């Protein structure tokens, strides 16, 4: 969901314009996705890479 078509309940202007504090806060909240600003796809990719590295280390150590 994007804020391009949302209208602010406080100032009745598009949220994307950020005319009032509520608009700016909601725009910021909607544009920050995932953990620490990372996208969910990037987090999933990092977890997959971590899994493969763990399996590689386990295989090389002979445990």
CNS distance restraints for C-alpha pairs under 8 A (distance, minus, plus):
assign (resid   2 and name CA) (resid   6 and name CA) 7.87 0.50 0.50
assign (resid   2 and name CA) (resid  30 and name CA) 7.05 0.50 0.50
assign (resid   3 and name CA) (resid  14 and name CA) 7.87 0.50 0.50
assign (resid   3 and name CA) (resid  15 and name CA) 5.93 0.50 0.50
assign (resid   3 and name CA) (resid  16 and name CA) 5.63 0.50 0.50
assign (resid   3 and name CA) (resid  27 and name CA) 6.46 0.50 0.50
assign (resid   3 and name CA) (resid  30 and name CA) 7.12 0.50 0.50
assign (resid   4 and name CA) (resid  14 and name CA) 7.01 0.50 0.50
assign (resid   4 and name CA) (resid  15 and name CA) 6.87 0.50 0.50
assign (resid   4 and name CA) (resid  16 and name CA) 5.39 0.50 0.50
assign (resid   5 and name CA) (resid  14 and name CA) 6.71 0.50 0.50
assign (resid   5 and name CA) (resid  15 and name CA) 7.68 0.50 0.50
assign (resid   5 and name CA) (resid  16 and name CA) 7.90 0.50 0.50
assign (resid   6 and name CA) (resid  14 and name CA) 5.74 0.50 0.50
assign (resid   6 and name CA) (resid  15 and name CA) 5.70 0.50 0.50
assign (resid   6 and name CA) (resid  16 and name CA) 7.66 0.50 0.50
assign (resid   7 and name CA) (resid  12 and name CA) 5.77 0.50 0.50
assign (resid   7 and name CA) (resid  13 and name CA) 5.47 0.50 0.50
assign (resid   7 and name CA) (resid  14 and name CA) 4.44 0.50 0.50
assign (resid   7 and name CA) (resid  15 and name CA) 5.54 0.50 0.50
assign (resid   8 and name CA) (resid  12 and name CA) 4.92 0.50 0.50
assign (resid   8 and name CA) (resid  13 and name CA) 5.63 0.50 0.50
assign (resid   8 and name CA) (resid  14 and name CA) 6.06 0.50 0.50
assign (resid   8 and name CA) (resid  15 and name CA) 5.54 0.50 0.50
assign (resid   8 and name CA) (resid  22 and name CA) 7.65 0.50 0.50
assign (resid   8 and name CA) (resid  23 and name CA) 6.21 0.50 0.50
assign (resid  10 and name CA) (resid  20 and name CA) 7.85 0.50 0.50
assign (resid  10 and name CA) (resid  22 and name CA) 7.31 0.50 0.50
assign (resid  11 and name CA) (resid  19 and name CA) 7.59 0.50 0.50
assign (resid  11 and name CA) (resid  20 and name CA) 6.74 0.50 0.50
assign (resid  13 and name CA) (resid  17 and name CA) 7.40 0.50 0.50
assign (resid  13 and name CA) (resid  19 and name CA) 7.34 0.50 0.50
assign (resid  14 and name CA) (resid  18 and name CA) 7.46 0.50 0.50
assign (resid  14 and name CA) (resid  23 and name CA) 7.98 0.50 0.50
assign (resid  15 and name CA) (resid  19 and name CA) 7.61 0.50 0.50
assign (resid  15 and name CA) (resid  23 and name CA) 4.91 0.50 0.50
assign (resid  15 and name CA) (resid  24 and name CA) 7.26 0.50 0.50
assign (resid  15 and name CA) (resid  26 and name CA) 7.42 0.50 0.50
assign (resid  15 and name CA) (resid  27 and name CA) 6.39 0.50 0.50
assign (resid  16 and name CA) (resid  23 and name CA) 7.38 0.50 0.50
assign (resid  16 and name CA) (resid  24 and name CA) 8.00 0.50 0.50
assign (resid  16 and name CA) (resid  27 and name CA) 6.39 0.50 0.50
assign (resid  17 and name CA) (resid  23 and name CA) 7.56 0.50 0.50
assign (resid  18 and name CA) (resid  22 and name CA) 7.83 0.50 0.50
assign (resid  18 and name CA) (resid  23 and name CA) 4.66 0.50 0.50
assign (resid  18 and name CA) (resid  24 and name CA) 4.54 0.50 0.50
assign (resid  18 and name CA) (resid  27 and name CA) 7.11 0.50 0.50
assign (resid  19 and name CA) (resid  23 and name CA) 6.32 0.50 0.50
assign (resid  19 and name CA) (resid  24 and name CA) 7.10 0.50 0.50
assign (resid  20 and name CA) (resid  24 and name CA) 6.38 0.50 0.50
assign (resid  21 and name CA) (resid  25 and name CA) 6.09 0.50 0.50
assign (resid  22 and name CA) (resid  26 and name CA) 6.13 0.50 0.50
assign (resid  23 and name CA) (resid  27 and name CA) 5.99 0.50 0.50
assign (resid  24 and name CA) (resid  28 and name CA) 6.10 0.50 0.50
assign (resid  25 and name CA) (resid  29 and name CA) 6.14 0.50 0.50
assign (resid  26 and name CA) (resid  30 and name CA) 6.07 0.50 0.50
assign (resid  27 and name CA) (resid  31 and name CA) 6.24 0.50 0.50
assign (resid  28 and name CA) (resid  32 and name CA) 6.32 0.50 0.50
assign (resid  29 and name CA) (resid  33 and name CA) 7.85 0.50 0.50
assign (resid  32 and name CA) (resid  37 and name CA) 5.37 0.50 0.50
assign (resid  32 and name CA) (resid  38 and name CA) 7.94 0.50 0.50
assign (resid  33 and name CA) (resid  37 and name CA) 5.57 0.50 0.50
assign (resid  33 and name CA) (resid  38 and name CA) 6.39 0.50 0.50
assign (resid  33 and name CA) (resid  39 and name CA) 5.71 0.50 0.50
assign (resid  33 and name CA) (resid  40 and name CA) 7.35 0.50 0.50
assign (resid  34 and name CA) (resid  38 and name CA) 5.17 0.50 0.50
assign (resid  34 and name CA) (resid  39 and name CA) 5.06 0.50 0.50
assign (resid  34 and name CA) (resid  40 and name CA) 5.35 0.50 0.50
assign (resid  34 and name CA) (resid  43 and name CA) 7.84 0.50 0.50
assign (resid  35 and name CA) (resid  39 and name CA) 7.41 0.50 0.50
assign (resid  35 and name CA) (resid  40 and name CA) 7.73 0.50 0.50
assign (resid  35 and name CA) (resid  43 and name CA) 7.82 0.50 0.50
assign (resid  38 and name CA) (resid  42 and name CA) 6.43 0.50 0.50
assign (resid  38 and name CA) (resid  43 and name CA) 6.66 0.50 0.50
assign (resid  39 and name CA) (resid  43 and name CA) 6.41 0.50 0.50
assign (resid  40 and name CA) (resid  44 and name CA) 6.19 0.50 0.50
assign (resid  41 and name CA) (resid  45 and name CA) 6.20 0.50 0.50
assign (resid  42 and name CA) (resid  46 and name CA) 6.15 0.50 0.50
assign (resid  43 and name CA) (resid  47 and name CA) 6.24 0.50 0.50
assign (resid  44 and name CA) (resid  48 and name CA) 6.27 0.50 0.50
assign (resid  45 and name CA) (resid  49 and name CA) 6.22 0.50 0.50
assign (resid  46 and name CA) (resid  50 and name CA) 6.09 0.50 0.50
assign (resid  47 and name CA) (resid  51 and name CA) 6.16 0.50 0.50
assign (resid  48 and name CA) (resid  52 and name CA) 6.34 0.50 0.50
assign (resid  49 and name CA) (resid  53 and name CA) 6.17 0.50 0.50
assign (resid  50 and name CA) (resid  54 and name CA) 6.09 0.50 0.50
assign (resid  51 and name CA) (resid  55 and name CA) 6.21 0.50 0.50
assign (resid  52 and name CA) (resid  56 and name CA) 6.06 0.50 0.50
assign (resid  53 and name CA) (resid  57 and name CA) 6.14 0.50 0.50
assign (resid  54 and name CA) (resid  58 and name CA) 6.12 0.50 0.50
assign (resid  55 and name CA) (resid  59 and name CA) 6.09 0.50 0.50
assign (resid  56 and name CA) (resid  60 and name CA) 6.12 0.50 0.50
assign (resid  57 and name CA) (resid  61 and name CA) 6.02 0.50 0.50
assign (resid  58 and name CA) (resid  62 and name CA) 6.31 0.50 0.50
assign (resid  58 and name CA) (resid  63 and name CA) 5.99 0.50 0.50
assign (resid  59 and name CA) (resid  63 and name CA) 6.91 0.50 0.50
